[in-house]
Amino acid sequence: MGSYSLKVVPKGDVVETNVNKLFFINLGGYKPGEFDELHYKMLLVADTMADASRLAKETTFYKHTGFEGAVSHIDDKYGVDVDDAFEIADVLPEHMKSRFDIQIEPTTLLFEDELHLGYLPLSKV
């Protein structure tokens, strides 16, 4: 899948190093005997929605949370079976899109970002 550095930069300051985009994918899956749909959310960098979907389907979650009659899926992916999948830039509020871009650059970092759970409303930015 690769490693990438993501930065929010002022509109127009993106250095075009590639054509990659940032996608949000919400995988859904099932386990036999459990009355619940499991979910696995991820951010993926890819050229197209098709490429992002292909990468999501290579994950361990996708491969191991489904069985005959209840397959793993990605919801609401514009006509493809996905829980939720969309390009991040498409769902940002207009006042954010008009001020900021997402800079995506390949990186060779050997560590993952620390995960911080919480809520930050975009209205505060």
Residue pairs with C-beta under 8 A, 6 or more apart in sequence:
1 44
1 45
1 55
1 58
2 45
2 106
3 106
3 107
3 108
3 109
4 20
4 45
4 104
4 105
4 106
4 107
5 103
5 104
5 105
5 106
5 107
5 109
6 22
6 102
6 103
6 104
7 102
7 103
7 105
8 100
8 101
8 102
8 103
9 100
9 101
9 102
9 103
10 99
10 100
10 101
11 98
11 99
11 100
11 101
12 101
13 101
13 103
14 101
14 102
14 103
15 103
15 105
17 104
17 105
17 106
18 104
18 106
19 47
20 45
20 46
20 47
20 104
21 45
21 46
21 47
21 48
21 87
21 88
21 89
21 104
22 43
22 44
22 45
22 87
22 88
22 89
22 102
22 104
23 43
23 44
23 45
23 46
23 49
23 52
23 85
23 86
23 87
23 88
24 41
24 42
24 43
24 84
24 85
24 86
24 88
24 91
25 41
25 42
25 43
25 44
25 52
25 53
25 56
25 74
25 82
25 84
25 85
26 39
26 40
26 41
26 74
26 75
26 82
26 83
26 84
26 85
27 39
27 40
27 41
27 42
27 56
27 59
27 61
27 62
27 65
27 72
27 73
27 74
27 82
27 83
28 37
28 38
28 39
28 72
28 73
28 74
28 75
28 82
28 83
29 37
29 38
29 39
29 40
29 61
29 62
29 64
29 65
29 66
29 72
29 73
30 36
30 37
30 38
30 65
30 66
30 67
30 70
30 72
31 38
31 65
31 67
32 67
38 61
38 65
39 83
40 59
40 61
40 62
40 65
42 56
42 59
43 88
44 52
44 55
44 56
45 104
46 52
46 55
49 77
49 78
49 85
49 87
52 85
53 74
53 77
53 80
53 82
53 85
56 62
56 74
56 82
56 85
57 63
57 72
57 74
61 72
62 72
63 72
65 72
66 72
66 73
71 81
73 81
73 82
73 83
74 80
74 81
74 82
74 83
74 84
74 85
75 81
75 82
75 83
75 84
75 85
76 82
76 83
76 84
76 85
77 84
77 85
77 86
78 85
78 86
88 102
89 97
89 101
89 102
92 100
92 122
93 122
96 122
96 125
